Amino acid sequence: MTIIERPINGFKSTLRNSKLNYPQSTNPNAPRFFFNMLSVASRGGSKTYTMVKLIKDYENHKLIDNDGIIHPLRTTLISPTYDANPIFKNLKSLSDDDIYSEYNDDIFQNIMDDIEDVKEEIKEFKEYKDAYILVDKTPKKDIPNLFKNNPNIFNILEKYDYQHYKSIPQPRYNEMPINIIIMDDLVGSDAFSNKSKSLLTYYLLRNRHYMISFCMLVQNLKSVPKKIRSNCNLYILGKFASEKVILQDLYEEISNVLTEEQFQEIYNHAVKDKKYGNFIIDNTGDVKRFYTNFEKELIVEN
């Protein structure tokens, strides 16, 4: 039996089936938001340096959504070794108020709650500003009808007694920030526990809703529960005394792109002859991409 495909007219309308409007860096080679990153390297393997280098690149480029709105960047750090690692001081998006020296679920939940509070601050301020401008531009004779047809405007402006929007408490950010949460050296804490209801896993699955990219830095891949590893789409792999665990554990992530031999070869190429070599796997876009130290893209040719 022979099957022939014959083109027909119609059915060619392109439907818009996505409401996603995530801000992205104007650097086309930067990983796409919103990602969950796992950086694995032995101590001194430059995993922190490479991650800070990536965030610094986001700081140096505009982060724009589909409506042309530029979003700020907000970085949060949870690290018991922060004082011993001055490289974090390079980040302008990291304020002292967003640095935590320990992890527990209460602290982490407070961080997430504050991100939601920022979102509400921005929303309420914009509502007040829009309502004030609308009333200000409306002729006095038409204001009674305006309030009658839009009673919510009265409620919005009443909160601050009809003050000018520049005179009321200002939000911390004019637009919803892109959040990057760094979780450095937290193996052994509740962050990477194997309990059935993990707070970190809950938010990893919902990172896009909260406009968060997580950066998790560890020295031992096996110390990270499988349910967390499986929700990552950006990997930074440094040097190890033994490659076996890394190559076996992460090969499945790109097994549909490279053979196991190719994977080992490209990893060795990325880290060899480099004091702080890193192999980077970027699954955040439509196509998997490989880098060494975010300086060169690695292309595999058969």
N, C-alpha and C positions, 0 to 999 in steps of 0.2 A: 504494500500500500504506500502510495506517495501522498504526502500532505503538502499542499501549496497555500501560501499566505497571499491573499489578494487584498490590497488596500481598499478601504471604503471611505466615503466622505462623511464628515460629521465626527462627533466624539473627540474633537480636537481642542475643545475649550480648556484653557489652563485655569484651574481652580486654586484660589488662595486658601490654604487649609492650615495656616499657622498664625497664631497671635504672638509668636515670640518676637521680642524686640530687645535683645540683649546688647548692651554696649560692647564694643570691641576696640582693640587698639588699632591705631592707624599704621602700626607696623604689621604688614601682612604676614610676616614670618613668626610673629609671637603666637604662643598657644592661645586657643580660643576660650573665652569665658563661657560657662563657668566650669572649672575643672576641679578634680581631686587629685592632688599630686602626692606621690610617694617617692621620697629620696632616700636611697640606701647606700651607705658607704661606711667603711671602718673609720675610727677616729682619725681626724686629720686628712680625710679623703675629699675635702673641699665641697661637701654637699651643701653646707651653709653658704659658702661663697657663691656657688652657682645659682642657688635659689635667690639670694639677695641681688645678684646680677640680673636675674629675670624680672624681679619686682622693680628694680631701678629702671629697667627698660620701659615698663608700664608707666612709671612716673614721668619719663622723658617723652612720652607720646600722648596724644589726646585719646581719650576713651569716649567714643561717640556711638550713640544708638541710631536706629534707622530714621528717627525724626530730626537728626542733626543736633541733638542735645548732648553737651559734653558733661560727663559724669566725673566726680572726684574719686580718688582712690583712698581707701582707709585700710591700714594694716594693723592687725592685732597679733601680739606675740605672747605665747605661753611657753616659758622656758626656765627651768631651774638654774641654768648655766648662763643666763643673759649677761650678768656682770663680767663674766670671763670671756665674752665674745664681742669685742667692740665693733665688729663689722656691721651689726644691726644699726649702728649710729649713722650709717650712710643713707638710711631710708627717711625721707622727708614725710612720708605718709604714715609713719609710726610715731605716735605721741606717747609721752610718759604715762598718760592715763590709760593707754591700751596695752600696757606691759604687765604680765602676770608671772610671778616666779614659781607658781605651782599649779597643778591641775587637780580639780575634783569636780564632780558633776554640778555642784551648786555654783561654783565659779563659772563653769562653762555655760550653764543655763542663764546666768546673769549677763554674760556676753551676748548670747543670742537674744535675750529680752531687750537689751539695749539697742541692738540692730533694728528690732521691730519698733522700738520707741523713736528712733531716728526717722524711720519710715512714716510714722504717724505724725511726728513734728512737721515734716515737710508737707504732708498731705493737708494738715489742718491750716498751716500758714498759707498755702496756696489757695485754699478755699476762702480764707478770710480776705486775702489780697484781691482775689477775683470778685468777691462780693462787694468789697469796698469800692473798687474801680467801677463796677457796674452801677452802684447807687450814685457815685460821684458824677458819672456821665449822664445819668437820667435827669431830665428836666423835673423841677420840683413838683409841677402839677401832675406828673405821671408816677411819682414815687408811691402814693397810696395804692395804685393798681399794681405796681411792681411788687410791693410787699404782699398784697392780696393774692397775686398769682404765684408768688414764690415765697411762702412763709418761712422756708428754711433760711433765706437770706437774713431775716430778722434774728433768728436764733444764732446764726453764725456771728453777726456783728455785735450782738448783745453781750457776748462773752467778754469782749474788751471795751465795752461801752462806746462803740463806734469810733474808737481812736484810729488815727492814720496807721496803715499797716507797717510803716517804718517805726512807729512808736511802741509797738507791742513786742513781746519777747520774740527774738529772731531764732530760727532753727539753726542747729549746728552746721547743717549743710544745705545749700540751695537746691541741690538735686540729690537723688538717692545715690549714695556712694557704692562703688564696687568694693566689696570687702574681701580681703585676703587674710586668712587666719593661719598663722604659723604655729605648728605644734612640734617643738624641738626637744628631743631627748626625753620623751615622756613614756618610754617603755617601762612597764611595771606599775604604771598608774592606772586609774579607772578608765582612762581614755582608750586603752587597748585591752580591756578585760574581755573575757569570753562569755560574759553573762548574756543571757538570752535577749534582754532589753538594754541595748547599749545606746546611750544618749548620743555619742559621736556617730554611730552608724545611722541613727535616725536622721540626723542633720546632713550626713553625707548624701543620703538618698534625696534630700530636699534642698540641696545647695542652690539650685537655680532659683527656687522660689524666694530665697533670702538674699540672692545676689552675692553668694559667697564662693570663693575658691579656697579649698583647704590645702595647705602645704605641710605634709607630715614627714619629719626627718628622723630616721632611725639608723642604728648600726647593724641590726640583725633583722633580716626579712622574716624569719620564722616567728619572731616575737609579735608580729602584726597578725591579728586574726584574719582568716581567709575571707570572712564577710566584709572586712574593711578593704583588703587588697583587691577584691573583685569589683569594688566600686570606684577604683582609681582608673584614670585615663591619661595620666601623665607620669612618666617614670624617669628618675635620674639615678643612674647606676654608676657608682664609683669603683675604685679598686678594692680587691679583697685578697686575703691570703689564699682563699679557696674560691674558685668560681662556680663550683658544682651546684651549690644551693641556688644561687642567683639564676644561673642558666636553666636549670631544671624547673624552677618555680615560675619564672616569668616567660619562658618560651611560649607557653600556651597563649599568651596575650597577643603574639604576632605570628602564631603558627600558620595562619592563612596567608601570610605575606612572605615569610622566609622559611627555608629549611632550618633544621637544628644546626647544621654545619655552618650555614650562612649567618645565623644568629650569633654563634660563637665567634665567627671570623669578624663580623662587624663590631661586636663588643670589644674584642681584643684590639682592633684597629683604632677604636675611639679612645681607649685608655692607654695604649702602649706609648712608650717614649714621652709621656707627658707626666710632669710631677703631680698635677691635679686633674688628670683626665677623667672625663665623665661621658657616659653613653646615655643619650636622652631619647626616649620613645614618646612621641607626641601623638596621642590618639584623639585629640580634641576636635579635629576638623573632619572633613569628608574623606581625607586620605591620611593614612599613617605616615608620619615623617620621622626621620632619624637625624640626630645632631650629635656633634661632639662639642661640649662646653658652650652651647648656644653661639658658637662662632662659625661653624661650618656644617652644612647639611650633608648627610651621607646618602649617596644614591647607590643602590645595589643593581648591577647589571648582570643579567644571566649571560 
